[in-house]
Amino acid sequence: MLLLLSNYCAADSKAQITQVRYNHYFSFEPTDKLPYYPALLNMALQLTQAEYGPYELIPIKLDTTQGRSLKLLEQNKYIDVHWSVSNLQRERTLTAIYVPIQKGLMGYRISLIRKGEQARFSHITSIDDLKGFRLGQGFSWPDSAILKANQLMVVHANAENLHSMLQKQRIDLFPRSFTQAWREVNSFENLAVESSFVISYLSPMYFFVNKQQQVLARRLEEGLIEGLKNGQFDQLFYTHRAPAQTFIDRQLSSRTHIKLVNPQLSARSLALRNNPLFWAVQPTQQHK
């Protein structure tokens, strides 16, 4: 009887562990530490253990596109959470955790170009000046719809091929976020960071969960906000993902800003502009 009771208690205790599966394929970062997005998930889950109980963060390797990963999440298959730039369709079919996990820097696009071609771009001061150039984008990236809505020329390809396409002159610019441009250019000898302008629009990146996972959604939101308040979020962000704030400020102040309209913003996302806790660079009313 005691053995049966012991086994029952052990099974019941194990059942209380929240298992959170994520696609490890989208965590590829050359580091021995836990990559940024799983580290942020771990922080949020850890900070909410007292209220929600123990958890297990489980990497699942699915070699799929971003769009396919989100579809699997919608179908409640294989993964429980995924991270992505938001758009209206993703917020309709999934539950967004409305805490921007890139602190808004996904909406400040610094372009990669070929070395020696800076003079081609130094005159750019408006959207019209950009319209003659081919901008590279990955399939299913929400940024593609934003660029197209602003009448810019977009060339699509698999994400892993875009740097090569730039090198081979199949595209002219490859817009990257502040958290990507300088890290990536070091891996390509004949590419450079364009130095005169930044394309900017409000583009929050969120964790998403299946609509049936409302407890997990609340837990992640509470944990992320607690991390913002106690400084753990920013410590992870500036250690794993972003350059120093002084570098960000200096780069933005020295560049011409090409502001685009994002027609894929929900009212909920737009309202986040008013919370300074969420942003590395405070959005203005012109960011919409």
C-alpha positions as a Markdown table, in Angstrom:
| # | Residue | x | y | z |
|---|---|---|---|---|
| 1 | Met | 0.0 | 0.0 | 0.0 |
| 2 | Leu | 2.8 | 2.4 | 0.9 |
| 3 | Leu | 4.6 | 1.5 | -2.3 |
| 4 | Leu | 1.5 | 2.2 | -4.4 |
| 5 | Leu | 1.0 | 5.5 | -2.6 |
| 6 | Ser | 4.6 | 6.5 | -3.1 |
| 7 | Asn | 4.4 | 5.6 | -6.8 |
| 8 | Tyr | 1.2 | 7.7 | -7.1 |
| 9 | Cys | 2.8 | 10.7 | -5.5 |
| 10 | Ala | 5.8 | 10.5 | -7.7 |
| 11 | Ala | 3.7 | 10.2 | -10.8 |
| 12 | Asp | 1.5 | 13.1 | -9.6 |
| 13 | Ser | 4.6 | 15.3 | -8.9 |
| 14 | Lys | 6.0 | 14.5 | -12.4 |
| 15 | Ala | 2.6 | 15.4 | -13.9 |
| 16 | Gln | 2.8 | 18.9 | -12.4 |
| 17 | Ile | 6.0 | 19.8 | -14.3 |
| 18 | Thr | 5.3 | 22.2 | -17.2 |
| 19 | Gln | 7.0 | 20.9 | -20.3 |
| 20 | Val | 7.8 | 23.7 | -22.8 |
| 21 | Arg | 9.1 | 22.5 | -26.2 |
| 22 | Tyr | 10.8 | 24.9 | -28.6 |
| 23 | Asn | 12.4 | 24.5 | -32.1 |
| 24 | His | 16.1 | 24.3 | -31.4 |
| 25 | Tyr | 16.8 | 24.8 | -35.1 |
| 26 | Phe | 15.9 | 28.5 | -34.7 |
| 27 | Ser | 18.3 | 28.9 | -31.8 |
| 28 | Phe | 21.5 | 28.6 | -33.9 |
| 29 | Glu | 24.0 | 30.9 | -32.4 |
| 30 | Pro | 27.7 | 30.2 | -32.0 |
| 31 | Thr | 27.9 | 30.2 | -28.3 |
| 32 | Asp | 28.5 | 27.7 | -25.5 |
| 33 | Lys | 25.8 | 29.5 | -23.4 |
| 34 | Leu | 22.1 | 28.9 | -23.8 |
| 35 | Pro | 21.1 | 31.0 | -26.9 |
| 36 | Tyr | 19.1 | 34.2 | -26.4 |
| 37 | Tyr | 15.6 | 33.1 | -27.0 |
| 38 | Pro | 15.7 | 29.8 | -24.9 |
| 39 | Ala | 17.6 | 31.8 | -22.2 |
| 40 | Leu | 14.8 | 34.3 | -22.2 |
| 41 | Leu | 12.2 | 31.6 | -22.0 |
| 42 | Asn | 14.2 | 30.0 | -19.1 |
| 43 | Met | 14.3 | 33.3 | -17.3 |
| 44 | Ala | 10.5 | 33.8 | -17.6 |
| 45 | Leu | 9.7 | 30.3 | -16.5 |
| 46 | Gln | 12.2 | 30.4 | -13.6 |
| 47 | Leu | 10.8 | 33.7 | -12.3 |
| 48 | Thr | 7.3 | 32.3 | -12.1 |
| 49 | Gln | 8.1 | 28.9 | -10.5 |
| 50 | Ala | 6.6 | 30.0 | -7.1 |
| 51 | Glu | 3.2 | 30.6 | -8.6 |
| 52 | Tyr | 3.1 | 28.1 | -11.5 |
| 53 | Gly | 5.4 | 25.3 | -10.4 |
| 54 | Pro | 8.5 | 23.5 | -11.9 |
| 55 | Tyr | 9.2 | 23.3 | -15.6 |
| 56 | Glu | 11.3 | 21.6 | -18.2 |
| 57 | Leu | 12.5 | 23.5 | -21.2 |
| 58 | Ile | 12.9 | 20.9 | -24.1 |
| 59 | Pro | 14.7 | 21.6 | -27.4 |
| 60 | Ile | 13.2 | 19.9 | -30.4 |
| 61 | Lys | 15.2 | 20.1 | -33.7 |
| 62 | Leu | 12.8 | 20.8 | -36.6 |
| 63 | Asp | 14.6 | 21.8 | -39.8 |
| 64 | Thr | 11.7 | 23.9 | -41.1 |
| 65 | Thr | 11.0 | 27.5 | -42.2 |
| 66 | Gln | 9.7 | 30.1 | -39.8 |
| 67 | Gly | 6.2 | 29.9 | -41.4 |
| 68 | Arg | 6.1 | 26.1 | -41.0 |
| 69 | Ser | 7.2 | 26.2 | -37.4 |
| 70 | Leu | 4.4 | 28.7 | -36.7 |
| 71 | Lys | 1.9 | 26.4 | -38.5 |
| 72 | Leu | 3.0 | 23.5 | -36.3 |
| 73 | Leu | 2.4 | 25.7 | -33.3 |
| 74 | Glu | -1.0 | 26.6 | -34.5 |
| 75 | Gln | -1.8 | 22.9 | -34.9 |
| 76 | Asn | -0.5 | 22.2 | -31.4 |
| 77 | Lys | 2.2 | 19.8 | -32.8 |
| 78 | Tyr | 5.8 | 19.2 | -31.6 |
| 79 | Ile | 6.4 | 22.6 | -30.1 |
| 80 | Asp | 4.7 | 24.8 | -27.4 |
| 81 | Val | 6.3 | 28.2 | -28.1 |
| 82 | His | 8.0 | 30.0 | -31.0 |
| 83 | Trp | 9.4 | 33.5 | -31.5 |
| 84 | Ser | 8.7 | 35.7 | -34.5 |
| 85 | Val | 8.1 | 39.2 | -35.7 |
| 86 | Ser | 4.4 | 39.8 | -35.4 |
| 87 | Asn | 1.7 | 40.5 | -38.0 |
| 88 | Leu | -2.1 | 40.5 | -38.0 |
| 89 | Gln | -2.4 | 36.9 | -39.2 |
| 90 | Arg | -0.1 | 35.5 | -36.5 |
| 91 | Glu | -1.9 | 37.4 | -33.8 |
| 92 | Arg | -5.2 | 36.0 | -35.1 |
| 93 | Thr | -4.2 | 32.4 | -35.2 |
| 94 | Leu | -1.9 | 32.2 | -32.2 |
| 95 | Thr | -1.6 | 33.8 | -28.8 |
| 96 | Ala | 1.0 | 36.5 | -28.7 |
| 97 | Ile | 2.9 | 37.4 | -25.5 |
| 98 | Tyr | 2.8 | 41.2 | -25.8 |
| 99 | Val | 6.3 | 41.9 | -24.6 |
| 100 | Pro | 8.7 | 42.8 | -27.4 |
| 101 | Ile | 11.6 | 40.4 | -26.9 |
| 102 | Gln | 14.0 | 42.3 | -29.2 |
| 103 | Lys | 13.1 | 45.6 | -27.4 |
| 104 | Gly | 12.0 | 47.1 | -30.8 |
| 105 | Leu | 15.4 | 46.7 | -32.5 |
| 106 | Met | 13.9 | 44.5 | -35.2 |
| 107 | Gly | 12.2 | 47.6 | -36.6 |
| 108 | Tyr | 15.5 | 49.4 | -37.1 |
| 109 | Arg | 17.0 | 48.0 | -40.3 |
| 110 | Ile | 20.7 | 48.5 | -41.2 |
| 111 | Ser | 21.5 | 47.1 | -44.6 |
| 112 | Leu | 24.4 | 44.8 | -45.6 |
| 113 | Ile | 26.0 | 45.8 | -48.9 |
| 114 | Arg | 29.0 | 44.7 | -51.0 |
| 115 | Lys | 32.3 | 46.2 | -49.9 |
| 116 | Gly | 33.3 | 49.2 | -52.0 |
| 117 | Glu | 29.8 | 50.2 | -53.0 |
| 118 | Gln | 28.9 | 52.7 | -50.2 |
| 119 | Ala | 28.8 | 55.6 | -52.7 |
| 120 | Arg | 25.7 | 53.9 | -54.4 |
| 121 | Phe | 23.7 | 54.5 | -51.2 |
| 122 | Ser | 25.1 | 57.7 | -49.6 |
| 123 | His | 22.5 | 59.9 | -51.4 |
| 124 | Ile | 19.5 | 58.0 | -50.0 |
| 125 | Thr | 17.3 | 60.3 | -47.9 |
| 126 | Ser | 13.7 | 59.1 | -48.7 |
| 127 | Ile | 11.6 | 56.0 | -49.6 |
| 128 | Asp | 11.7 | 57.2 | -53.2 |
| 129 | Asp | 15.4 | 57.0 | -53.3 |
| 130 | Leu | 15.2 | 53.3 | -52.2 |
| 131 | Lys | 12.8 | 52.3 | -54.9 |
| 132 | Gly | 15.4 | 51.5 | -57.5 |
| 133 | Phe | 17.2 | 48.9 | -55.4 |
| 134 | Arg | 16.5 | 45.2 | -54.9 |
| 135 | Leu | 16.1 | 44.3 | -51.2 |
| 136 | Gly | 16.6 | 40.7 | -50.1 |
| 137 | Gln | 14.1 | 39.0 | -47.8 |
| 138 | Gly | 13.4 | 35.5 | -46.6 |
| 139 | Phe | 10.2 | 33.6 | -47.4 |
| 140 | Ser | 7.4 | 34.1 | -44.9 |
| 141 | Trp | 9.2 | 37.1 | -43.2 |
| 142 | Pro | 6.6 | 39.8 | -42.1 |
| 143 | Asp | 9.1 | 42.5 | -43.1 |
| 144 | Ser | 8.5 | 41.5 | -46.8 |
| 145 | Ala | 4.9 | 42.7 | -46.6 |
| 146 | Ile | 6.0 | 45.9 | -44.9 |
| 147 | Leu | 8.6 | 46.7 | -47.5 |
| 148 | Lys | 6.2 | 45.9 | -50.4 |
| 149 | Ala | 3.4 | 48.0 | -48.8 |
| 150 | Asn | 5.8 | 50.9 | -49.0 |
| 151 | Gln | 6.4 | 50.2 | -52.7 |
| 152 | Leu | 9.9 | 48.9 | -52.3 |
| 153 | Met | 11.3 | 46.1 | -54.6 |
| 154 | Val | 11.7 | 42.8 | -52.7 |
| 155 | Val | 13.5 | 39.7 | -53.8 |
| 156 | His | 12.6 | 36.5 | -51.9 |
| 157 | Ala | 14.9 | 33.6 | -51.2 |
| 158 | Asn | 15.6 | 31.0 | -48.4 |
| 159 | Ala | 17.1 | 32.9 | -45.5 |
| 160 | Glu | 20.4 | 31.0 | -45.6 |
| 161 | Asn | 21.0 | 32.0 | -49.3 |
| 162 | Leu | 20.5 | 35.8 | -48.9 |
| 163 | His | 24.1 | 36.7 | -48.0 |
| 164 | Ser | 25.3 | 34.7 | -51.0 |
| 165 | Met | 22.8 | 36.4 | -53.3 |
| 166 | Leu | 24.1 | 39.8 | -52.1 |
| 167 | Gln | 27.7 | 38.7 | -52.9 |
| 168 | Lys | 26.6 | 37.5 | -56.4 |
| 169 | Gln | 24.9 | 40.8 | -57.1 |
| 170 | Arg | 21.4 | 39.3 | -57.3 |
| 171 | Ile | 20.2 | 41.8 | -54.7 |
| 172 | Asp | 21.5 | 45.3 | -53.8 |
| 173 | Leu | 20.7 | 45.5 | -50.1 |
| 174 | Phe | 20.0 | 43.0 | -47.3 |
| 175 | Pro | 18.3 | 44.9 | -44.5 |
| 176 | Arg | 19.1 | 43.4 | -41.1 |
| 177 | Ser | 18.2 | 44.4 | -37.6 |
| 178 | Phe | 20.6 | 46.1 | -35.1 |
| 179 | Thr | 21.0 | 42.8 | -33.4 |
| 180 | Gln | 22.1 | 41.1 | -36.6 |
| 181 | Ala | 24.0 | 43.4 | -39.0 |
| 182 | Trp | 27.4 | 43.7 | -37.3 |
| 183 | Arg | 27.5 | 40.1 | -36.1 |
| 184 | Glu | 26.8 | 38.8 | -39.5 |
| 185 | Val | 29.1 | 41.0 | -41.6 |
| 186 | Asn | 32.1 | 39.6 | -39.7 |
| 187 | Ser | 31.4 | 36.2 | -41.4 |
| 188 | Phe | 31.6 | 37.6 | -45.0 |
| 189 | Glu | 34.8 | 39.1 | -46.1 |
| 190 | Asn | 33.4 | 41.0 | -49.1 |
| 191 | Leu | 30.3 | 42.4 | -47.4 |
| 192 | Ala | 30.0 | 45.7 | -45.4 |
| 193 | Val | 27.5 | 47.5 | -43.2 |
| 194 | Glu | 25.9 | 50.4 | -45.1 |
| 195 | Ser | 26.7 | 53.6 | -43.1 |
| 196 | Ser | 24.3 | 56.4 | -44.2 |
| 197 | Phe | 20.7 | 55.4 | -43.5 |
| 198 | Val | 18.4 | 53.2 | -41.4 |
| 199 | Ile | 15.0 | 51.9 | -42.4 |
| 200 | Ser | 12.7 | 52.2 | -39.4 |
| 201 | Tyr | 9.2 | 51.0 | -38.6 |
| 202 | Leu | 7.4 | 49.6 | -35.5 |
| 203 | Ser | 8.0 | 45.8 | -35.7 |
| 204 | Pro | 7.7 | 44.0 | -32.3 |
| 205 | Met | 8.9 | 40.4 | -32.0 |
| 206 | Tyr | 7.0 | 38.2 | -29.6 |
| 207 | Phe | 6.9 | 34.7 | -28.2 |
| 208 | Phe | 3.8 | 32.9 | -29.5 |
| 209 | Val | 1.9 | 30.0 | -28.1 |
| 210 | Asn | -1.1 | 27.9 | -29.2 |
| 211 | Lys | -4.5 | 29.5 | -28.3 |
| 212 | Gln | -5.2 | 26.6 | -26.0 |
| 213 | Gln | -2.1 | 27.4 | -23.9 |
| 214 | Gln | -3.5 | 30.3 | -22.0 |
| 215 | Val | -1.9 | 29.4 | -18.7 |
| 216 | Leu | 1.5 | 29.2 | -20.4 |
| 217 | Ala | 0.8 | 32.6 | -22.1 |
| 218 | Arg | 0.1 | 34.2 | -18.7 |
| 219 | Arg | 3.1 | 32.7 | -17.1 |
| 220 | Leu | 5.5 | 33.8 | -19.9 |
| 221 | Glu | 4.0 | 37.4 | -19.9 |
| 222 | Glu | 4.4 | 37.7 | -16.1 |
| 223 | Gly | 7.9 | 36.2 | -16.2 |
| 224 | Leu | 9.1 | 38.5 | -19.0 |
| 225 | Ile | 7.7 | 41.6 | -17.3 |
| 226 | Glu | 9.3 | 40.7 | -14.0 |
| 227 | Gly | 12.6 | 40.2 | -15.8 |
| 228 | Leu | 12.3 | 43.7 | -17.3 |
| 229 | Lys | 11.6 | 45.1 | -13.9 |
| 230 | Asn | 14.5 | 43.4 | -12.1 |
| 231 | Gly | 17.1 | 43.8 | -14.8 |
| 232 | Gln | 17.5 | 40.2 | -15.8 |
| 233 | Phe | 15.9 | 40.7 | -19.2 |
| 234 | Asp | 18.2 | 43.5 | -20.2 |
| 235 | Gln | 21.2 | 41.6 | -18.9 |
| 236 | Leu | 20.4 | 38.7 | -21.3 |
| 237 | Phe | 19.5 | 41.1 | -24.1 |
| 238 | Tyr | 22.7 | 43.1 | -24.1 |
| 239 | Thr | 24.9 | 40.1 | -23.3 |
| 240 | His | 23.5 | 37.7 | -25.9 |
| 241 | Arg | 21.8 | 39.8 | -28.6 |
| 242 | Ala | 22.3 | 43.5 | -28.8 |
| 243 | Pro | 25.3 | 45.9 | -29.1 |
| 244 | Ala | 25.8 | 48.4 | -26.2 |
| 245 | Gln | 23.1 | 51.0 | -25.9 |
| 246 | Thr | 25.7 | 53.8 | -26.5 |
| 247 | Phe | 26.6 | 52.2 | -29.8 |
| 248 | Ile | 22.9 | 51.9 | -30.8 |
| 249 | Asp | 22.3 | 55.6 | -29.9 |
| 250 | Arg | 25.4 | 56.7 | -31.8 |
| 251 | Gln | 24.4 | 54.8 | -34.9 |
| 252 | Leu | 20.9 | 56.0 | -35.0 |
| 253 | Ser | 21.8 | 59.7 | -34.4 |
| 254 | Ser | 24.3 | 59.6 | -37.3 |
| 255 | Arg | 22.0 | 58.1 | -39.9 |
| 256 | Thr | 19.1 | 59.4 | -42.1 |
| 257 | His | 15.9 | 57.7 | -40.9 |
| 258 | Ile | 13.7 | 56.3 | -43.7 |
| 259 | Lys | 10.4 | 55.8 | -41.8 |
| 260 | Leu | 8.0 | 53.2 | -43.2 |
| 261 | Val | 4.4 | 52.4 | -42.4 |
| 262 | Asn | 3.7 | 48.9 | -41.0 |
| 263 | Pro | 0.1 | 48.0 | -42.1 |
| 264 | Gln | 0.4 | 44.7 | -40.2 |
| 265 | Leu | 0.4 | 46.2 | -36.7 |
| 266 | Ser | -2.5 | 45.4 | -34.5 |
| 267 | Ala | -4.0 | 48.0 | -32.2 |
| 268 | Arg | -2.6 | 46.0 | -29.2 |
| 269 | Ser | 0.9 | 46.2 | -30.6 |
| 270 | Leu | 0.6 | 49.9 | -31.5 |
| 271 | Ala | -0.4 | 50.7 | -27.9 |
| 272 | Leu | 2.9 | 49.3 | -26.6 |
| 273 | Arg | 4.6 | 52.4 | -27.9 |
| 274 | Asn | 3.6 | 54.1 | -24.7 |
| 275 | Asn | 5.5 | 51.8 | -22.3 |
| 276 | Pro | 9.2 | 52.8 | -22.1 |
| 277 | Leu | 10.0 | 49.5 | -20.3 |
| 278 | Phe | 9.7 | 47.6 | -23.6 |
| 279 | Trp | 12.0 | 49.5 | -25.9 |
| 280 | Ala | 15.8 | 50.0 | -26.4 |
| 281 | Val | 14.8 | 53.1 | -28.5 |
| 282 | Gln | 11.6 | 54.8 | -27.6 |
| 283 | Pro | 9.2 | 54.7 | -30.6 |
| 284 | Thr | 7.7 | 58.0 | -31.7 |
| 285 | Gln | 4.1 | 58.7 | -32.9 |
| 286 | Gln | 5.6 | 58.5 | -36.5 |
| 287 | His | 6.3 | 54.8 | -36.0 |
| 288 | Lys | 3.1 | 53.1 | -37.0 |
